Amino acid sequence: MKEFRLKIITPEKTFFDGMTAEIVARTTEGDVGVLSGHSPYVANLVSGPLKIMLQNGEFRVAAVSEGAISVSADETVILASAVEWADEIDVERAKRSEEDARRRLAEYSSQKEFDLAERKLKRALNRLTLAGK
């Protein structure tokens, strides 16, 4: 398979910048696969898995928390609020985040607080699912 450049950028750092032959990302419309030569494409990402084919042909999975994907002839760029490898997720921290988000959902006083707690809960549940817990 022909490879293409993939960049994954968060507000804190460049999470990944390298070559891949295939990715699968979760968008607001469902999962989308990207191969070399994919037509130009832009979509919003939701909290979910991001599968990246490594150079050895195996996939590595990352937990993505909301963002956007842009596919062009030269590269694919993912901008995300947070990304971490599934096998590096701190499960105890994710459980604490889930508990905090559920508490905030039960106690919200504005739509903004509700929306923030809901996003936090989705992120925590995605991390726990991908960590296998």
DSSP file (Angstrom, degrees, kcal/mol; ACC not computed):
  #  RESIDUE AA STRUCTURE BP1 BP2  ACC     N-H-->O    O-->H-N    N-H-->O    O-->H-N    TCO  KAPPA ALPHA  PHI   PSI    X-CA   Y-CA   Z-CA
    1    1 A M              0   0    0      0, 0.0     2,-0.2     0, 0.0    21,-0.1   0.000 360.0 360.0 360.0 141.9    0.0    0.0    0.0
    2    2 A K        -     0   0    0     19,-0.1    34,-0.6    34,-0.1     2,-0.2  -0.552 360.0-135.2 -76.5 141.0    1.1    3.5   -0.8
    3    3 A E        -     0   0    0     -2,-0.2     2,-0.3    32,-0.1    18,-0.3  -0.536  17.7-168.3 -97.2 162.3    1.8    5.7    2.3
    4    4 A F  E     -A   20   0A   0     16,-2.9    16,-2.3    -2,-0.2     2,-0.3  -0.953  32.3 -93.4-142.7 161.1    0.8    9.3    3.0
    5    5 A R  E     -Ab  19  75A   0     69,-0.8    71,-2.4    -2,-0.3     2,-0.4  -0.582  36.1-167.2 -80.6 136.9    1.8   11.8    5.7
    6    6 A L  E     -Ab  18  76A   0     12,-3.2    12,-2.1    -2,-0.3     2,-0.4  -0.993   4.6-173.8-124.3 128.6   -0.4   12.0    8.8
    7    7 A K  E     -Ab  17  77A   0     69,-2.6    71,-3.0    -2,-0.4     2,-0.5  -0.989   3.4-170.7-121.2 131.4   -0.2   14.8   11.3
    8    8 A I  E     -Ab  16  78A   0      8,-2.8     7,-2.0    -2,-0.4     8,-1.5  -0.982  13.2-176.1-121.8 118.8   -2.1   14.8   14.6
    9    9 A I  E     -Ab  14  79A   0     69,-3.2    71,-2.5    -2,-0.5     5,-0.2  -0.945  10.2-178.4-123.7 133.7   -2.0   18.0   16.5
   10   10 A T        -     0   0    0      3,-3.1    71,-0.2    -2,-0.4    72,-0.1  -0.717  47.6 -98.5-114.8 171.5   -3.4   19.0   19.9
   11   11 A P  S    S+     0   0    0      0, 0.0     3,-0.1     0, 0.0    70,-0.1   0.795 123.8  43.1 -60.2 -25.7   -3.3   22.4   21.6
   12   12 A E  S    S-     0   0    0      1,-0.2     2,-0.3    69,-0.2    69,-0.0   0.799 124.2 -23.2 -90.3 -30.9   -0.3   21.1   23.7
   13   13 A K        -     0   0    0      3,-0.0    -3,-3.1    -3,-0.0     2,-0.8  -0.976  66.4 -82.2-166.0 170.7    1.8   19.2   21.1
   14   14 A T  E     -A    9   0A   0     -2,-0.3    -5,-0.2    -5,-0.2     3,-0.1  -0.873  40.5-171.7 -87.9 111.7    2.2   17.4   17.8
   15   15 A F  E     +     0   0A   0     -7,-2.0     2,-0.3    -2,-0.8    -6,-0.2   0.872  67.0   5.6 -75.5 -39.1    1.0   13.9   18.8
   16   16 A F  E     +A    8   0A   0     -8,-1.5    -8,-2.8    -3,-0.1    -1,-0.3  -0.992  54.7 169.3-149.4 137.0    2.0   12.2   15.6
   17   17 A D  E     +A    7   0A   0     -2,-0.3     2,-0.3   -10,-0.2   -10,-0.2  -0.757  44.4  88.9-149.2  97.8    3.8   13.2   12.5
   18   18 A G  E    S-A    6   0A   0    -12,-2.1   -12,-3.2    -2,-0.2     2,-0.3  -0.926  71.4 -62.4-168.9-170.5    4.7   10.4   10.2
   19   19 A M  E     +A    5   0A   0     -2,-0.3     2,-0.3   -14,-0.2   -14,-0.2  -0.710  44.3 166.6 -98.2 145.6    3.8    8.1    7.3
   20   20 A T  E     -A    4   0A   0    -16,-2.3   -16,-2.9    -2,-0.3    34,-0.1  -0.968  33.5-146.7-149.1 160.4    0.9    5.7    7.3
   21   21 A A  S    S+     0   0    0     32,-0.5    15,-0.6     1,-0.3     2,-0.3   0.615  83.2   8.2-102.1 -18.0   -0.9    3.6    4.7
   22   22 A E  E     -C   35   0A   0     31,-0.3    31,-2.8    13,-0.2    -1,-0.3  -0.970  54.5-174.9-163.3 143.0   -4.4    3.8    6.3
   23   23 A I  E     -CD  34  52A   0     11,-1.7    11,-2.6    -2,-0.3     2,-0.4  -0.969  10.4-156.9-134.4 156.4   -6.4    5.4    9.1
   24   24 A V  E     +CD  33  51A   0     27,-2.1    27,-2.7    -2,-0.3     2,-0.3  -0.983  20.1 179.6-131.7 121.7   -9.9    5.0   10.3
   25   25 A A  E     -CD  32  50A   0      7,-2.5     7,-2.8    -2,-0.4     2,-0.7  -0.897  28.4-122.3-124.5 151.2  -11.4    7.9   12.2
   26   26 A R  E     +C   31   0A   0     23,-0.6    20,-1.7    -2,-0.3     5,-0.2  -0.837  35.8 178.6 -96.2 116.5  -14.8    8.5   13.8
   27   27 A T  E >   -CD  30  45A   0      3,-2.5     3,-1.3    -2,-0.7    18,-0.2  -0.506  48.2 -95.4-105.8 177.2  -16.7   11.5   12.4
   28   28 A T  T 3  S+     0   0    0     16,-1.6     3,-0.1     1,-0.3    17,-0.1   0.705 128.4  48.4 -65.1 -18.5  -20.1   12.9   13.2
   29   29 A E  T 3  S-     0   0    0      1,-0.4    -1,-0.3    15,-0.3     2,-0.2   0.405 126.2 -87.2-101.1   0.1  -21.3   10.9   10.2
   30   30 A G  E <  S-C   27   0A   0     -3,-1.3    -3,-2.5     2,-0.0    -1,-0.4  -0.718  70.7 -24.5 122.3-174.9  -19.7    7.6   11.2
   31   31 A D  E     -C   26   0A   0     -5,-0.2     2,-0.4    -2,-0.2    -5,-0.2  -0.477  56.2-166.3 -74.3 140.9  -16.3    6.0   10.7
   32   32 A V  E     -C   25   0A   0     -7,-2.8    -7,-2.5    -2,-0.2     2,-0.4  -0.994   8.5-148.2-129.7 135.7  -14.3    7.0    7.7
   33   33 A G  E     -C   24   0A   0     -2,-0.4     2,-0.5    -9,-0.2    -9,-0.2  -0.826   9.9-159.5-101.3 142.0  -11.3    5.3    6.2
   34   34 A V  E     +C   23   0A   0    -11,-2.6   -11,-1.7    -2,-0.4     2,-0.3  -0.985  13.5 172.2-125.5 125.4   -8.5    7.2    4.5
   35   35 A L  E >   -C   22   0A   0     -2,-0.5     3,-1.7   -13,-0.2   -13,-0.2  -0.771  49.2 -71.7-118.0 167.5   -6.0    5.7    2.1
   36   36 A S  T 3  S+     0   0    0    -15,-0.6   -34,-0.1   -34,-0.6   -32,-0.1  -0.356 122.3  28.3 -57.2 137.3   -3.4    7.3    0.0
   37   37 A G  T 3  S+     0   0    0      1,-0.3    -1,-0.3    36,-0.2    36,-0.1   0.512  82.6 159.3  87.0   4.8   -5.0    9.2   -2.9
   38   38 A H    <   -     0   0    0     -3,-1.7    -1,-0.3    34,-0.1     3,-0.1  -0.306  47.6-105.3 -58.4 142.6   -8.3    9.9   -1.0
   39   39 A S        -     0   0    0      1,-0.2    -1,-0.1    34,-0.0    32,-0.1  -0.318  52.5 -74.2 -66.9 155.4  -10.2   12.7   -2.4
   40   40 A P        +     0   0    0      0, 0.0     2,-0.3     0, 0.0    32,-0.2  -0.207  65.9 170.6 -53.7 140.0  -10.1   16.0   -0.5
   41   41 A Y  E     - E   0  71A   0     30,-1.9    30,-3.6    -3,-0.1     2,-0.4  -0.992  22.7-172.7-157.4 140.0  -12.3   15.7    2.6
   42   42 A V  E     + E   0  70A   0     -2,-0.3     2,-0.3    28,-0.2    28,-0.2  -0.998  19.6 155.6-137.3 136.1  -13.0   17.7    5.8
   43   43 A A  E     - E   0  69A   0     26,-2.0    26,-2.7    -2,-0.4     2,-0.3  -0.990  41.1-106.6-154.8 157.7  -15.1   16.5    8.7
   44   44 A N  E     - E   0  68A   0     -2,-0.3   -16,-1.6    24,-0.2     2,-0.3  -0.683  34.0-141.1 -83.4 141.5  -15.7   17.0   12.4
   45   45 A L  E     -DE  27  67A   0     22,-2.9    22,-1.6    -2,-0.3     2,-0.3  -0.791  10.3-156.3-101.6 147.3  -14.5   14.2   14.7
   46   46 A V  E     -     0   0A   0    -20,-1.7   -20,-0.2    -2,-0.3     2,-0.2  -0.738  44.5 -71.3-111.3 166.5  -16.3   13.0   17.8
   47   47 A S  E    S+     0   0A   0     -2,-0.3    18,-0.2    18,-0.1    -1,-0.1  -0.409  89.3 101.2 -57.5 124.3  -14.8   11.3   20.8
   48   48 A G  E    S- F   0  64A   0     16,-2.0    16,-2.8    -2,-0.2     2,-0.1  -0.981  70.9 -48.4 177.5-175.6  -13.9    7.8   19.5
   49   49 A P  E     - F   0  63A   0      0, 0.0   -23,-0.6     0, 0.0     2,-0.4  -0.463  34.6-159.4 -78.7 150.5  -11.1    5.6   18.3
   50   50 A L  E     -DF  25  62A   0     12,-2.2    12,-2.4   -25,-0.2     2,-0.5  -0.981  10.1-158.0-126.5 116.7   -8.5    6.5   15.7
   51   51 A K  E     -DF  24  61A   0    -27,-2.7   -27,-2.1    -2,-0.4     2,-0.5  -0.850   9.2-172.6-101.0 127.0   -6.9    3.6   14.1
   52   52 A I  E     -DF  23  60A   0      8,-2.6     8,-2.6    -2,-0.5     2,-0.6  -0.975  20.4-134.7-121.8 124.2   -3.5    4.2   12.5
   53   53 A M  E     - F   0  59A   0    -31,-2.8   -32,-0.5    -2,-0.5   -31,-0.3  -0.672  24.7-146.9 -78.6 122.7   -1.7    1.6   10.4
   54   54 A L    >   -     0   0    0      4,-3.7     3,-2.1    -2,-0.6   -33,-0.1  -0.306  30.2 -97.2 -81.5 171.2    1.9    1.5   11.4
   55   55 A Q  T 3  S+     0   0    0      1,-0.3    -1,-0.1   -36,-0.1   -35,-0.1   0.700 122.9  62.0 -66.1 -18.5    4.8    0.7    9.0
   56   56 A N  T 3  S-     0   0    0      2,-0.2    -1,-0.3     1,-0.0     3,-0.1   0.427 120.1-108.0 -85.7   2.7    4.8   -2.9   10.1
   57   57 A G  S <  S+     0   0    0     -3,-2.1     2,-0.2     1,-0.3    -2,-0.1   0.370  83.2 117.7  89.8  -4.6    1.2   -3.3    8.8
   58   58 A E        -     0   0    0     -5,-0.1    -4,-3.7     1,-0.0    -1,-0.3  -0.637  62.8-120.0 -94.1 154.8   -0.4   -3.4   12.2
   59   59 A F  E     -F   53   0A   0     -6,-0.3     2,-0.4    -2,-0.2    -6,-0.2  -0.709  17.3-160.6 -93.3 144.3   -2.9   -0.9   13.6
   60   60 A R  E     -F   52   0A   0     -8,-2.6    -8,-2.6    -2,-0.3     2,-0.4  -0.980  16.1-142.1-118.8 138.3   -2.3    1.2   16.7
   61   61 A V  E     -F   51   0A   0     -2,-0.4    25,-2.7   -10,-0.2    26,-0.4  -0.830  16.1-173.3-108.1 137.0   -5.4    2.7   18.3
   62   62 A A  E     -FG  50  85A   0    -12,-2.4   -12,-2.2    -2,-0.4     2,-0.6  -0.925  25.8-123.5-122.9 151.2   -5.6    6.2   19.9
   63   63 A A  E     -FG  49  84A   0     21,-3.4    21,-1.6    -2,-0.3     2,-0.4  -0.854  30.4-164.2 -92.8 121.1   -8.4    7.8   21.9
   64   64 A V  E     -FG  48  83A   0    -16,-2.8   -16,-2.0    -2,-0.6     2,-0.7  -0.886  10.2-155.0-108.7 137.2   -9.4   11.1   20.2
   65   65 A S  E     - G   0  82A   0     17,-2.6    16,-1.4    -2,-0.4    17,-0.8  -0.911  58.0 -54.4-112.4 103.5  -11.5   13.7   21.9
   66   66 A E  E    S+     0   0A   0     -2,-0.7    15,-2.4    14,-0.2    16,-0.4   0.663  80.6 116.4  42.2 145.5  -13.4   15.9   19.4
   67   67 A G  E     -EG  45  80A   0    -22,-1.6   -22,-2.9    13,-0.2     2,-0.3  -0.975  53.4 -77.6 166.3-150.2  -11.7   17.7   16.6
   68   68 A A  E     -EG  44  79A   0     11,-2.7    11,-2.4    -2,-0.3     2,-0.4  -0.985  21.8-148.0-146.1 152.8  -11.5   17.9   12.9
   69   69 A I  E     -EG  43  78A   0    -26,-2.7   -26,-2.0    -2,-0.3     2,-0.4  -0.980   9.6-170.9-123.8 137.7   -9.9   15.9   10.0
   70   70 A S  E     -EG  42  77A   0      7,-2.6     7,-2.8    -2,-0.4     2,-0.5  -0.985   3.8-167.6-130.2 120.9   -8.6   17.5    6.8
   71   71 A V  E     +EG  41  76A   0    -30,-3.6   -30,-1.9    -2,-0.4     2,-0.2  -0.928  15.4 162.7-111.2 127.8   -7.5   15.2    3.9
   72   72 A S        -     0   0    0      3,-2.6   -35,-0.2    -2,-0.5   -34,-0.1  -0.757  54.6 -92.6-130.1-179.9   -5.7   16.7    0.9
   73   73 A A  S    S+     0   0    0     -2,-0.2   -36,-0.2     1,-0.2     3,-0.1   0.824 123.7  39.1 -63.7 -31.1   -3.5   15.3   -1.8
   74   74 A D  S    S-     0   0    0      1,-0.2   -69,-0.8   -70,-0.1     2,-0.3   0.819 124.7 -16.7 -91.1 -34.7   -0.4   15.8    0.2
   75   75 A E  E     -b    5   0A   0    -71,-0.1    -3,-2.6     2,-0.0     2,-0.4  -0.978  51.1-117.6-162.8 168.1   -1.3   14.9    3.8
   76   76 A T  E     -bG   6  71A   0    -71,-2.4   -69,-2.6    -2,-0.3     2,-0.5  -0.987  28.7-166.1-118.2 130.7   -4.0   14.3    6.3
   77   77 A V  E     -bG   7  70A   0     -7,-2.8    -7,-2.6    -2,-0.4     2,-0.5  -0.967   5.2-167.0-121.2 131.7   -4.2   16.5    9.3
   78   78 A I  E     -bG   8  69A   0    -71,-3.0   -69,-3.2    -2,-0.5     2,-0.5  -0.978   1.3-167.1-116.7 123.8   -6.2   15.8   12.5
   79   79 A L  E     +bG   9  68A   0    -11,-2.4   -11,-2.7    -2,-0.5     2,-0.3  -0.955  20.2 171.2-107.2 123.5   -6.7   18.6   15.0
   80   80 A A  E     - G   0  67A   0    -71,-2.5   -13,-0.2    -2,-0.5   -14,-0.2  -0.964  44.4-132.3-136.8 150.0   -8.0   17.3   18.3
   81   81 A S  E    S-     0   0A   0    -15,-2.4     2,-0.3   -16,-1.4   -69,-0.2   0.850  96.3  -5.3 -68.0 -32.2   -8.6   18.7   21.7
   82   82 A A  E     - G   0  65A   0    -17,-0.8   -17,-2.6   -16,-0.4     2,-0.3  -0.966  63.4-179.4-159.5 146.8   -6.9   15.6   23.2
   83   83 A V  E     + G   0  64A   0     -2,-0.3     2,-0.3   -19,-0.2   -19,-0.2  -0.991   6.9 167.2-146.1 139.6   -5.3   12.4   21.9
   84   84 A E  E     - G   0  63A   0    -21,-1.6   -21,-3.4    -2,-0.3     2,-0.1  -0.984  41.6 -99.6-151.5 148.3   -3.6    9.5   23.7
   85   85 A W  E >   - G   0  62A   0     -2,-0.3     3,-1.9   -23,-0.3   -23,-0.3  -0.418  31.7-129.1 -64.3 137.9   -2.6    6.0   22.7
   86   86 A A  G >  S+     0   0    0    -25,-2.7     3,-1.1     1,-0.3    -1,-0.1   0.856 107.9  54.8 -58.3 -37.1   -5.1    3.4   24.0
   87   87 A D  G 3  S+     0   0    0    -26,-0.4    -1,-0.3     1,-0.2    -2,-0.1   0.475 107.6  51.2 -79.2   0.5   -2.4    1.3   25.6
   88   88 A E  G <  S+     0   0    0     -3,-1.9    -1,-0.2     2,-0.1     2,-0.2   0.272  77.8 129.3-115.6   8.6   -1.2    4.4   27.6
   89   89 A I    <   -     0   0    0     -3,-1.1     2,-1.1    -4,-0.2     3,-0.1  -0.451  60.4-131.0 -69.6 132.7   -4.5    5.5   29.1
   90   90 A D     >  -     0   0    0     -2,-0.2     4,-2.2     1,-0.2     5,-0.2  -0.748  22.9-166.9 -81.9 100.2   -4.4    6.0   32.8
   91   91 A V  H  > S+     0   0    0     -2,-1.1     4,-2.5     1,-0.2    -1,-0.2   0.881  82.7  52.0 -62.7 -42.1   -7.6    4.0   33.7
   92   92 A E  H  > S+     0   0    0      1,-0.2     4,-2.2     2,-0.2    -1,-0.2   0.907 111.0  48.3 -63.1 -40.8   -7.9    5.3   37.3
   93   93 A R  H  > S+     0   0    0      2,-0.2     4,-2.2     1,-0.2    -1,-0.2   0.903 110.9  50.9 -65.0 -40.6   -7.7    8.9   36.0
   94   94 A A  H  X S+     0   0    0     -4,-2.2     4,-2.2     2,-0.2    -2,-0.2   0.885 109.1  51.2 -64.2 -38.8  -10.3    8.1   33.3
   95   95 A K  H  X S+     0   0    0     -4,-2.5     4,-2.4     2,-0.2    -1,-0.2   0.906 109.8  49.5 -64.7 -41.3  -12.6    6.6   36.0
   96   96 A R  H  X S+     0   0    0     -4,-2.2     4,-2.4     1,-0.2    -2,-0.2   0.895 110.4  51.1 -63.9 -38.8  -12.2    9.8   38.2
   97   97 A S  H  X S+     0   0    0     -4,-2.2     4,-2.5     2,-0.2    -2,-0.2   0.897 109.2  50.6 -64.4 -40.6  -13.1   11.9   35.1
   98   98 A E  H  X S+     0   0    0     -4,-2.2     4,-2.5     2,-0.2    -2,-0.2   0.941 111.4  47.7 -62.2 -47.0  -16.2    9.8   34.4
   99   99 A E  H  X S+     0   0    0     -4,-2.4     4,-2.2     1,-0.2    -2,-0.2   0.914 112.9  48.8 -60.7 -43.6  -17.4   10.2   38.0
  100  100 A D  H  X S+     0   0    0     -4,-2.4     4,-2.5     1,-0.2    -1,-0.2   0.907 111.5  49.4 -63.7 -42.3  -16.7   13.9   38.0
  101  101 A A  H  X S+     0   0    0     -4,-2.5     4,-2.3     2,-0.2    -2,-0.2   0.907 110.5  49.8 -65.3 -41.6  -18.6   14.3   34.7
  102  102 A R  H  X S+     0   0    0     -4,-2.5     4,-1.6     2,-0.2    -1,-0.2   0.893 111.2  49.9 -63.6 -39.2  -21.6   12.4   36.0
  103  103 A R  H  X S+     0   0    0     -4,-2.2     4,-1.1    -5,-0.2    -2,-0.2   0.925 111.2  48.8 -63.4 -44.4  -21.7   14.5   39.1
  104  104 A R  H  X S+     0   0    0     -4,-2.5     4,-0.7     1,-0.2     3,-0.3   0.865 107.9  54.5 -65.0 -36.1  -21.5   17.7   37.0
  105  105 A L  H  < S+     0   0    0     -4,-2.3     3,-0.4     1,-0.2    -1,-0.2   0.869 109.1  48.6 -64.5 -34.9  -24.3   16.4   34.8
  106  106 A A  H  < S+     0   0    0     -4,-1.6    -1,-0.2     1,-0.2    -2,-0.2   0.720 120.7  36.3 -75.5 -21.0  -26.5   15.9   37.8
  107  107 A E  H  < S+     0   0    0     -4,-1.1    -1,-0.2    -3,-0.3    -2,-0.2   0.270  80.4 139.8-117.1  10.6  -25.7   19.4   39.2
  108  108 A Y     <  -     0   0    0     -4,-0.7     3,-0.1    -3,-0.4    -3,-0.1  -0.166  28.1-173.9 -62.5 151.1  -25.5   21.6   36.1
  109  109 A S        +     0   0    0      1,-0.2     2,-0.3     0, 0.0    -1,-0.1   0.389  67.1  32.0-123.6  -1.7  -27.0   25.1   36.3
  110  110 A S  S  > S-     0   0    0      1,-0.1     4,-2.2     0, 0.0    -1,-0.2  -0.974  79.6-111.9-148.8 162.6  -26.6   26.3   32.7
  111  111 A Q  H  > S+     0   0    0     -2,-0.3     4,-2.9     1,-0.2     5,-0.2   0.869 117.8  56.4 -63.0 -36.1  -26.6   24.8   29.2
  112  112 A K  H  > S+     0   0    0      2,-0.2     4,-2.3     1,-0.2    -1,-0.2   0.921 107.9  46.9 -61.8 -44.7  -22.9   25.6   28.9
  113  113 A E  H  > S+     0   0    0      2,-0.2     4,-2.4     1,-0.2    -1,-0.2   0.897 113.0  50.0 -64.1 -40.3  -22.1   23.6   32.1
  114  114 A F  H  X S+     0   0    0     -4,-2.2     4,-2.6     2,-0.2    -2,-0.2   0.942 111.0  48.3 -62.6 -48.0  -24.3   20.7   30.8
  115  115 A D  H  X S+     0   0    0     -4,-2.9     4,-2.3     1,-0.2    -2,-0.2   0.900 112.6  48.8 -60.7 -42.2  -22.5   20.7   27.4
  116  116 A L  H  X S+     0   0    0     -4,-2.3     4,-2.2     2,-0.2    -1,-0.2   0.917 112.6  47.3 -64.4 -43.9  -19.1   20.7   29.0
  117  117 A A  H  X S+     0   0    0     -4,-2.4     4,-2.4     2,-0.2    -2,-0.2   0.889 110.9  52.3 -65.3 -38.9  -20.0   17.9   31.4
  118  118 A E  H  X S+     0   0    0     -4,-2.6     4,-2.4     2,-0.2    -2,-0.2   0.917 110.4  47.2 -64.5 -42.8  -21.4   15.9   28.6
  119  119 A R  H  X S+     0   0    0     -4,-2.3     4,-2.3     2,-0.2    -2,-0.2   0.904 111.9  51.3 -63.4 -40.7  -18.3   16.3   26.5
  120  120 A K  H  X S+     0   0    0     -4,-2.2     4,-2.3     1,-0.2    -2,-0.2   0.899 110.3  49.0 -63.9 -40.5  -16.2   15.3   29.5
  121  121 A L  H  X S+     0   0    0     -4,-2.4     4,-2.8     2,-0.2     5,-0.2   0.917 110.1  50.6 -65.0 -43.9  -18.3   12.2   30.1
  122  122 A K  H  X S+     0   0    0     -4,-2.4     4,-2.3     1,-0.2    -2,-0.2   0.904 111.4  49.1 -61.0 -41.3  -18.0   11.1   26.4
  123  123 A R  H  X S+     0   0    0     -4,-2.3     4,-2.4     2,-0.2    -1,-0.2   0.934 112.2  47.5 -63.4 -46.2  -14.2   11.6   26.5
  124  124 A A  H  X S+     0   0    0     -4,-2.3     4,-2.4     1,-0.2    -2,-0.2   0.921 113.1  48.1 -63.3 -43.9  -13.9    9.5   29.8
  125  125 A L  H  X S+     0   0    0     -4,-2.8     4,-2.5     1,-0.2    -1,-0.2   0.888 111.0  51.3 -65.4 -38.3  -16.1    6.7   28.4
  126  126 A N  H  X S+     0   0    0     -4,-2.3     4,-2.5    -5,-0.2     5,-0.2   0.927 111.0  48.2 -61.8 -45.1  -14.2    6.6   25.2
  127  127 A R  H  X S+     0   0    0     -4,-2.4     4,-1.7     1,-0.2    -2,-0.2   0.910 113.4  47.0 -62.6 -43.0  -10.9    6.4   27.1
  128  128 A L  H  <>S+     0   0    0     -4,-2.4     5,-2.8     2,-0.2     4,-0.4   0.896 112.2  50.3 -67.5 -39.7  -12.2    3.6   29.3
  129  129 A T  H ><5S+     0   0    0     -4,-2.5     3,-1.2     4,-0.2    -2,-0.2   0.941 113.1  45.2 -62.7 -46.9  -13.7    1.7   26.3
  130  130 A L  H 3<5S+     0   0    0     -4,-2.5    -1,-0.2     1,-0.3    -2,-0.2   0.780 109.0  56.0 -71.4 -25.5  -10.4    1.8   24.4
  131  131 A A  T 3<5S-     0   0    0     -4,-1.7    -1,-0.3    -5,-0.2    -2,-0.2   0.542 117.1-115.9 -80.5  -5.5   -8.4    0.9   27.5
  132  132 A G  T < 5       0   0    0     -3,-1.2    -3,-0.2    -4,-0.4    -2,-0.1   0.733 360.0 360.0  81.5  22.4  -10.6   -2.2   27.7
  133  133 A K      <       0   0    0     -5,-2.8    -4,-0.2    -6,-0.2    -5,-0.1   0.379 360.0 360.0-114.2 360.0  -12.2   -1.3   31.1
